[in-house]
Each structure stands twice: as structure tokens, then as C-alpha cells.
Amino acid sequence: MSPVLAHNGSMNFRPAAVWSIAVLALVPSPCCGGLSKQSSRAQESLVDVNHASVKELMSIPGMTSTWANRIVRFRPYSSKLALLQQGIVTPEVYQRIRDSIVTHRAARGEAATFLPE
């Protein structure tokens, strides 16, 4: 509560200040681990297009075997936007999959493995 000194010398508490403190206490904070657990869970569910198999890519909503094979065949990618910039997927496909993918650096000499269409 936020004390306010009244004219008679007594302390009064403002209800609005109490509510603002209560609301702030309920908001998750990234510094205190509130959002980090949610972020790590979201990060775990992302599929790395530089390392995922066709089967793993197929777990992405909106993915087809043709697009999954193209992604594997032409990797590595420096960013997920490279899928669109290099013409690997169409803008429509990119819109469907962009929130489910991530790109990590591919190791040197890593071979692409894809399934024949």
C-alpha cells in the first residue's frame, strides 16, 4: 500500500495504489523467471530446419512432404527467412510454418538427408 501523509499528521492509504501493486505482482517478469519457463517450452517445440529430419519437419502444422524434402535438400540456412529468400518455400507456406521453425548453425560437413518424393 502507498501511504500518504494527511494534513492532520495521520497516514492514509490509497486504494488505487494497492490495486496497481496487486496487478504488477501477477504479471510475469522475464527477470524473475516468469517468462523464461514459457519461453523455454516454446523454444523446445520449435523445429530446427538445419538439423531436423523430414519426419520431424512433417510434425509442423501446414507442412507437406514435398516442402519438407525441399527444406532438407537445400540446407543449411542462415535464418528462417532464407527459406523464403532462396525460393525454397512459397510465401504462403512460409506464413504457415514460420512460427514453428528456428535455424541453428549447421555443423561443417553435415550431409543433408532427405527422402525421395
N, C-alpha and C positions, 0 to 999 in steps of 0.2 A: 504494500500500500504506500501511497505517496502522502506523507504528512505535510500539512500546510499550517503555518502559524496564523492563528486568528488574531483579531485586534485585541481581544481580552487576554492574550497570552496562552490560551489553550491550543492543543493540537487537534486539527480536524483532518479527516481522511477523505480523499476524493474517490468516489466510486468508479469514475471513468478510468482513472489511473490503475485501479485494481483490475478492471476488465482487460486493459491493454497488456498488463503483465501476465495475466492468465492466458491470453491468446498467444503471446510470444512464447510462453512455456510449452505450448502444444505444437508449435511449428518446428519441424525437424531442421537441425542445423548441420551443415557439412563439416564444421569444425569439431563437432562433438560426436560424430559417428551416426547421426540421424539419417543422412542421405547416403553415406558410404556403403551401408549394408544393402540398400536398394540398388545403388549403382553397381555394386559388385555382382548382385544377382542378375541384373540386366546385362552386364558385361559377359557373364558366363553363358548366357543364352545366345549371344551373337556368334555367327558362323564366320570364321576366318577364310576368306576366299583364296588366300595364298597357300593354305595348308589343308583345307577340307577336301574330303573325297566327294565323288559325285553323289554318293548315298547321303552324306552329311548335308550337301548343298540342297538335296531334294527335300530336306526337312523344313526348308524355308517356305513360308506361305507364298504362293504365286509362282514358284519355281517349276520349270519343266525339265525333262531330261536333256532336251536339246540345248537349253540355255546353260544348264549345269555343266554339260560337256564342253561347251564353248569357253566357259569361265576357267575350267581346269586346263584346257588345251593352250590358252594364250597367256597364262600367268608366267611370271609374277606381276603384281600390280603395285604401284607406289601409293595409291589411295583408292578408296572405293569408287570415287568419281571417275577414275581411269577406266572403269568398265564402260562407262558412257562415252568418255572422250575418245577411246580407242575403237568404238563401234562394236564392242563385244556383246552388249545388250542394247535393246531399243530404249528410248526414254520411258515408255510405258512399263517395261519390265523393271527398269531401274527404280521407278516410283514405287513399285510393289515390293521390292526387296531391300531398298536402301536402309531401312530401319532395323533390319535383321542381320546385316553383314558388317564386317570390320576387316581391315587389312593390316597384317603384321608382316614384317620383312621376311622374305623367303631366304632360307639358308643357301649359301653358294653351292652350286652343282646339284641343287634339288631338282629331281626329274618330275615332270608333270605326268600324272596318271589319270587317264580318262577311259571311259567305257565306249566302245563303238556304238554308234547310233543305230 
